[in-house]
Amino acid sequence: MLGNGRPVVSPHEHPVPIASLAKVMTAYLVLEHYQLHAGDSGRRFEVDEDDVVDTEARRHEGQSVCRCPRR
């Protein structure tokens, strides 16, 4: 930060908010625990109806949830 309290950025760029630190740390920890190796397609995680209901309840409460497109 500069003395005026503004974040320092490269020329011709503007500071933007970063993703939630909790979400970034969650992703980091999952990838650390379930490491990917060359040629791996990654681990699969199942989402059941209870997960969907929980996410919709959180969305209704105004909590931060994935804005992923529905399939």
N, C-alpha and C positions, 0 to 999 in steps of 0.2 A: 504494500500500500504506500502511496505517496503521502506526504505531509497533510494533504487536504482530505485524506480518508478515501480517496478513489483507488480502486484496484489498478495495478500496473498491467498494461497489455501491450502487445506489439503494435507498431504503427499500422493504421488503417484497420484496426480490429476493435471490437467493443466487448466488454466483459458480459458474459451471459451466466445465468444460474446453472449450477451443475446438478446432476441427478442426486436424489436423496442419498446421503452417505450410508444410511442403513441398507438401502437396496444394493449399493455398490459393494459394501462389505459382505452382504449375504451372497452375492454372486461370486465374490472372491473366495469365500469360505467353501462354497459348493464346489467350485472348480479346483480348489486346493485338495479337498477331500476326494473328489471323483475326477482325478486327473485324466486328461485326454492324451493319447499317444498317437503318433503318426498312423494314419489310416483308420483311426477310431471314428465312429459316427456319433459318439456321445451316449451318455446314459439316458434311458427313458424314464420319465416320471408319470405315474398315472394320476389323473384328476378325476375324482368321483363326484357324485351329485352333492354330497355334503360340502365339498370344497367350493362348488359353484354357488350354493346357497350362502355360505360364509362370505364369499367375495361380493356377492350382490348386497348382502347386509352391510358390509363395510363401505361399499360404494354409496349406498343410501345414507349412511352416517357421515358422508363427506370425507372418508379416509382415503388415503392415497392407494390406488390399486392400478393394476396393469391396464393400460389403454389399448391392449392388443385387439385386433379385429376378431370378431366372433366367427367361428366356422360353422 
